[in-house]
Every structure is written in structure tokens, then in C-alpha cells.
Amino acid sequence: MKSKTENGANRQVRVAVVGLGFMGVTHLRAYLEDKSACVVAVCDSVRLPVNGVLAGVAGNIKKSDDINLDKQVKVFRKLEDVLADAEVELVDLCTPTPLHPEQSIAALQAGKHVLCEKPLARTSAAAQEILKVAEASPGFLMPAMCMRFWPGWSWLKQTVDEQTYGKVLAARVRRLSEMPGWSKQGTDTGATDLGGALLDLHMHDTDFVQFLFGRPKSVFSNGVTGPNGSIDHVTTQYNYAAGPAVHAEGSWLLAKGFHMAYTLHCERGTMDYDLSRGVEALQVTETGQSARVSKLDHRDGYGLEIEHMLQCVLCGRSPTVVSARDAVRTLEICEAEEKSVRTGEVVKV
């Protein structure tokens, strides 16, 4: 494998995508569209290409189209076979959450770079174990927190940091979905609580809240639990000693579809994003003026996060937009939210 410090100008990163459900297919498509990547292998214990065609699958947002793969792409059923392949440089893990710790550690110890879907683990303690291995390994580890790259959200981070409209006084974030297709199929609805909407959906906004404002002092959450005890709807107040007032809502209870939005009130204006407005999703209203639409990059956060990871591998620099340590911190906050839902108490972070 190429070292962390090797400058890889004019070459492609050789990628294996492991786990070919909705997110694996989504990542696979992004790699195929990026000239810096060469997909050399795919791996899944059940879903594999048939005659070079990988069928689409339903997810939170929509059903993906089928993908035609080059017949030279290797097909594996076991991760250990992927890790034994010297051609593979970057392993993209889109497998169920319980597999992430063992698989991430194995890939890092095999000298591979790793992009791992969120959550990095079911608990922050397990994520800490992954982090320890990552910090001692030659390869990079990046959690796939796509909202840090999503147009409208990446713009928001820059705007808040620069205080373009003054300090943020209050913020509201919403992320709502019907039960995702993969969960309806049984991936996340068995006897084991894998985190429900709290870790599948709401985690994105918890992560972005800490990205914008830092670690909250405490959280107060309430919610709705599913049949297996997973939290399928959550609302959280993030408490900061000196403000702003911040709350977020995440849910799998939407009757149909997917929706995400935010509203931030600042000293000199309001920033409002609503996915349902389409190309006019992001609107800014400065004090005393009419609302104006802010145009966004047409690409999505999946492709942009993968582009970032590929460039980090090629240039030999650690991922900067999001790190494995960030993923641990976000899990710690989510665990506090989970405890608050279950106890009805304010929980220190």
C-alpha cells in the first residue's frame, strides 16, 4: 500500500467497497464517477453482482439504480479476502454497525486506508478502541459523516465561523424519514437495538451541532422507542452555558419520504434551509431586507466526502473536515441523548 506521505499525483486510489446495501451502492456510484478512484473489488456476504450488474436497493432517500461494473472488478464474499489483496489501498466499509469495530481494526492492521460509515461503532467505548488502532496504523481512518460536506451545511459552517450575520442566537435542525427500506427488510429491526433513528439519522445533526458550536454542557432529550427498544424519534435541547439556544429533531416516524431542514437566527439575519424548496432550498434574510435564495453546489455530500478521502490518500494528509476522534465525540453526545430519553433527566456530556 502507498504510504501516508507519498504524493500520488496523476494516479488513482484503488478501492474496495464492502457491504453492498443502499449506502454501499451510493458510495460505489460516487467512486465510479470520480476520476481519482479505481474500484478494484466489491464484497458482500449476500448481495453480489450478477453478470457484472449490481441491483439497486432502497434507502432513506430513494431507491438507487442498478450499477454496471467492469468485469475486471473482483468479487469477494469475505472481508479477509479483500484485506489479503495487495492491490486494494482503500477499504470502504458500508456494513451493519456491529461489524464496524472488528472490520475497521482488521483493515487498519492490514495497512489499508479506511472510510467507515457512521456510526463508527454502537458505543463510544468501542469507537475509542478503533481510534487507538487508527492512531498507530499507517493508513488513514475517516468516518463517513456526509453532512459536513453537504452543500448548504458546509456553507453554514463557514458562515457561522466567519460570523457573516453576527453571532448565532438560536438554531433548530430537523431530519425526518420514513422507516428506511433496509430497516424494513430486517437489518435493524431484530431483537438487537442498533441505535434506531438516533444513530442512523439524528446523529448527523448532533455531529453538526458540535461542529458548529462545540461540545454542549448537557443535553435534555425525549423520544419514542421502537418494539426492540431503539429510539426511533428524538428531540434534543443542547445546552451551552453562554448560548446559543439549540435544538434538533430526528425521526423514522415520517409517514412517507425524507425531509431535512435548519433555521439559524443570528444577530443580523436568519439562515433557513428547507429541502422541500428544491433549488431554492437555502434562503437568507438579513435584518430589514427581503429573503434571497443562495445557490448551492449541485453535488451531494456522499460524493464530496469521498472526493475528500481520495485526495487525502493521494496527497498523504490526514482527513481534516472530519476525523475518527470527531466520531467518538459525537457518539458520546448521542449516548447522553439516549440516556436522557430513557431517564427523562438532563444529562451532562
N, C-alpha and C positions, 0 to 999 in steps of 0.2 A: 504494500500500500504506500502511496505517496505520503511523505512526512508532513507535519503541521507547517513547516517553514518553507516548503517548496513552492515556488511561484509557478502556477500552471497556465501561463499564457497560451492561448490558442489550442488548448486541449479540452477534452470533455471529461466530466466526472462519471465514472462507471457505477451505475446504481442498481440495487436490487430492492424491489418493493415487496414487503412481507405482510400478508393479510390483504385479501382482495375483495373486501366488502365495499360499502359505499365510499368510505374515506380512502381506502387503498386505490380504488378506481379513480377517485378525484385526484389523488397525488400522482398516480400513474399518468393521467392525461396531462397534468402540468409538466412532468418531466419530458414527455414526448413533444411538447410544444416549446421547450427551452433548448436552444442550440448548445448550451453548456453541459447538457446531460446526455448520457447514452445509457438507456435501460438495457442491461445485460441479463437480468434474471427477474423472475417473479416467483413468489412462494405462497402457498396456501394449502392447508390440510384437506380442504374440501373443494373450494371453488377454483378451478383451473381453466385456462384457455382450451377451447375445442377447435381444432384445425386452425389455430392461431388467432381465434376470436374469443375475447373475454366479454361475457354478457354483462350488461348494465345491472345496477342494483338500486333500490330505493333508499333514501336517507332523509335527513331533516328537511332539506330544501326541495328536492325533486329527484326523479329517477334519472340516473345517468345513462347515456347512450352506450352501445356496445363499443369495444375497442379492438381494432385490428392490430395485432402485434407482429413485428418482424419474426419470421420463422426461426431466426437465429437466437432469439431470446430464450434463455434456458428456463426450464420449468422445474421447480422443486416442491416437494411436499413437507420437507423438514428444514428448520432453520439451520441446524448443524451442517447441512449440505451447502447452504448459502455461505456460511462462515468459513467453510473449507475451500471455497472458490477464491483463488488468489486474484482473479480479475475484478471482483467486487470491492469497491472502495467505500461506498456509502450505502448503509442499510437503512431503509425507511420502514419503521415499524407501525403498521396500522392494524394491529391485533387487539383483542379484548384486553381491557385494563389489567386483569390479574396476571397476564403474561408479561407485562412491561418490565418489571424488575429483573426477572431471570433473563429475558431476551436482551434487554439493554446491556446488562452486565456482561453477558456472553459475547455480544457483538463488540463491545469496547475492549474486552480482554483478547479478542481475536484481532485487534488492531484496526477495526473499522471505524469510520465516522458514523454517527447515528442521528437520525431525525426520528423522534418518537412522538406519536400522537398523544394528546392530552386525554386524561390526566397522566402524568408521568408514573403514578402509582395510586393505589386506593388510599394510602395513608402517607402523611409527611415523613414518618419514620422510615417507610420503605423507600421513599424518594431520596431520603438522605443517604441510604446505602448505595443507590445508583450514583449519586453525586460524588461520593467518596471514590468510587471506581473511576468515574469520568475524570476527576482531577488528577489521577495518577496514570491515565492512559494517553497514548499518542494521538488518538482520534478525538474529534470534537463531538459533543453531545448537545443537541438543541431540541427543546420541547416544541411541538407544533402549536404554538399559541397564535393562530392566524389573525386574530383581531388586532394585534399590534401592527399588522401590515395592511389591514383592510383600508381602502380609500374611504375617507370620512373619519375614520378612527385615527389613522396615522396623522392626518391633517389636524385632528383635535389635539393630539399630544403636542404637536409643535405650537399650535395656537395658545394652548394653556401655558406651556413653558415660557413662551415669549410675552405672555400677558397682553396679547393684542387688544383685548377688550377689557383689560383690568383683571383683578383677581376674581376667581370663581367664588360666588356666594352660595350657590346651591346647584346640585346635579341630580338628575334622575336618569336611570338606564333601564331598558326593558328588552328582554329576549324571550320570545314565546314561540312554542311549536306544538303541533300535534305530536302524539307519540311517534317517534321515528320508526321507519319501516323495519330497520334491523332489530329494534326492540320488540316490535310486534311479532317478529319471526322467532323470538325467544332468546336472543343474545343477552338481553339484560333484564329479563322478566322471570327468571327462575327463583329458587329459594335464596340465592346469594344476593345481598344488596351491593351492587356495584357503584352506587352513588346517585343513580337516577338523574333527574334534570339538574340537580345541584352540581354534579361533577361533569355531566355531559354538556350542559348548555350554560347555566348560570356562572360556571367557573370562568368563562370568557370575560364576563363583566366584572367579577371580583378581581380578576387579574388586571383588567384595565383601570379599575378604581385605584389599585395600589400603584399602577404605572403612572397615573396622573398625580395622585395625592400622597403617595407613600403608605406605610403600614398604619391602619387605623388603631386607635387606642383600644376600642372594643367594638363588638357588634351586637345587634339585637335582631333576631330573625323569627319569623313564624312561617308555617307552611302546611302542605298537605302530603301525607305519606301514602305510598302505594301499598298493594297487598303484601309485598315482600319486605316492607319497612323502608324502602328507598324514598327519598324526598323528591317528589315529582312536581312540587310547586313551592317556591320560596320567595319571600320578600325580606330584604335586609336593610337596616339602617346602619351605616358605617359611621362610627363616632370619632371625630377628630377634635382635639382639645381646643384648637383655635379656628375650627371650621375648615372647609365648608360643610353645609348640610348635604349629605349624600345618601341616596337610597337606590336600590336596584330590585328588579323583579325578574325571576326566571321560571319558566313553566313548560311542562309537557301536557298541559290540560287544554290547550287551544283545540277547538273542535276540528279545525282544518287549516292546513297551511303553515306558514312561518312568518314571523314578524320581528324586526329589531328596530330600536329607536333610542335616541338620547335627547335630553334637553339640559343645557347648562346656562344658568343665569349668571352673568358677570357684572362687574361694576358699570360697564358701558355698553352692554348689549347681551343678546341671547343667541345661542347657537343651538339649532334644532335639526335633528336628523330623523327622518321617518321613511323606512324602506318602501312603504306603500306609495310614496310620491314618485317612484321611478327615477328618471334622470334629474328630477328636481328634489331629490331626497334631502339634500343638505341646504338649509336656509339660515341666513344670518340676519338678525335685526339689530342695528345699532340704535342707541337711545335717540328718540326723536325722528327716526327715519323709517322708511318702508322696508319690508323684508326683501332680501335679494337672494337669488339662487347662486350657490357656489358649485361650479362644475368639478367633477371628480374623475380620476383615472378610471377607465372602463374595466381594468383588470380586477380580479378578486384577490383576497388575502392568501388563498392557497398557493396560487402561482407566485405571488410576491414573496411569501415566506420561503418557498423552495428556491426561488432565484437567489435570495439572500444566503441560504445554506450552501448552495452550489458555489457562489462567489467566495464564501469564506473558505471552503475546501480548496478552491483553485488558487487563492491568494495566501493561504496559510495563516489565516487570522481567526480567532475565536468569534463565534456569533456575538453580536453586540446589541441587537434590538431586543432579544430575549435570551436568557441563559437558563441552565438547569437550576441554578440557585433561585432564580425568579420563580420557577415552577414549584420548588419546595415552599417558598414563602406564600405563594397563592394557595397551596394545599393547606397550609397552617391556618390561613384565614377561613377557608371553606370548612375546615374541621370545627372552628369556633362557631361558624354559622350553623352547622349541623347540630352541635351541642346546644345551641340556643333554641333551635326549633324543638328539640326533644325535651328540653327542660323548661322552656318558657322564660329563661333568665338572660340578662345581659352577660356576655362572655368576653373576658379580656383576651386580647390577641398577643 
